[in-house]
Structures are given as C-alpha cells and as structure tokens.
C-alpha cells in the first residue's frame, strides 16, 4: 500500500468517526467554554460560581497596596480640633424655633444662646460642644434636644503648604478646609509638581508624626474622597524629578547663552 493511499484511508476514518459523534449528540456540537483572561483560571464551586484563586487574591492585594490613598489613615488620625477664642460657630437646635444662629467665641471662651445664656465652649471639641449644649437645653427646656455645631472660622489654627506649588507658605485655617481647597489657596500646582505624590503630615494625639500620600488627580476625578485638613497640618507637593532635571538643564543653557563669561576656560 502506497503512502498516499494510507493517508487517504486515515482521513476517511477520522471523518467517519466525527460524523458518528455528531449524530450521537443530536447533530449539535457541545457549547464552547468561554475563555477567561487576566490571570490563572479560577476554580468553580459546586454551585457553578467561579472563585478567585490564591494567585488572583494575592494580585488584588498587591494592586491595593500600590494605591497609597486606600492605605492612608488620614480620615481617622490626628488630634481633633478644639475650639478657641474668636472662633465663629454656627449653632442650631432643631427642637427650638429660631435657634439657629452664628456666634463668635468671646475672650472668656464662651458664647451666649437663647434661654440657657452663656455657655463655655473654649477647649472643647465640636462633638463635646454639641453634647454640652444639648444637656443644658435638656435639663430645663427641651426633651431630647438635637444640637448641631459647625465651625465656620478658625482663628488660631495654621496650615503649611510647601513643595511644588505656586505660592508656598503658612496659611490660616478658615472654615472647613479640604486638600483641594488648600492647594487652590496656594495657587495650585507648579510646573514640575507630581500630582500623584501629595503628602500630608499630621501630629497625632500622642505627639507621633503621621503621614499620608494622595493622588490629587484621582480626587479631582471623584474616584477618591477629598480629605479634610486640620490645624498644624503640613502639605508637601513632591517635585517630578524628570521634569525638574529638564527644567534645570534648559535654565543652564539659557544662562550660558547670555553669559559670555561661562565660555572662559578655567
């Protein structure tokens, strides 16, 4: 038997086997399993739901660790602001008519409210003032009073903005400030700013220094929350080393062109 005849026979046999298999399954080939991309194939549980493999879980953990904003404790760290003299407060008692008013803390550290008169607030946190006012109203005048206090102006707190911003310096903390508002107050980013490396330094209750890093582009896009800023915070915008090197190089070239002494050999 020649090789051509043998190959023809094998091809005919394979075609016959395929035809028989299709006929036995009703003439419809089995559905193809959809391909998965993006890593190793996950294992399926008895209910048919795919579960991530250990390798996939490690990969997800690694990606989360690369986002410093997710790891940042800035929303809970640091000492809470305590009200001082000359601070401006919005005080609202929901159970009392015409009880919403704006008052300034006087030099003695207290404010004056309807019915209860002078209330000492200096040295207390916002929540402590709310609880204190609610207790004073609840003792004599109202049942289960709901009190809301908003610090409109801070007069004794300062924040520092440094690094690659237009106007670095020390600024007063006025009202409820956030990271984006503080950067706008400092004139925005400089030309060599690294927008995804904005660092916030804060001192905790025990004196320890805490730091968090933010990607401002993600905050501006609404992907990350805009963190609140407190008194004595320091915000440092990192410089982009690549763009800084290019800028410094161009500056040296311009100086050399207009400075004939730079060509004199030493």
Secondary structure, 3 states (H helix, E strand, C coil): CCHHHHHHHHHHHHHHHHHHHHHHCCCCCCCCCCCCCCCCCCEECCCCCEECCHHHHHHHHHHHHCCHHHHCCCCCCCCCCECCCCCEEEEEECCCCCCCEEEECCCCCEEEECCCEEEECCCCEHHHHHHHHHHHHHHHCCCCCCEEEEEEECCCCEEEEEECECCCEEEECCCCCEHHHHHHHCCCECCCEEEEEEEEEEECCCCCEEEEEECHHHHHCCCCCCCECCCCCEEEEEECHHHHHHHHHHHHHHHHHHCHHHHCCC
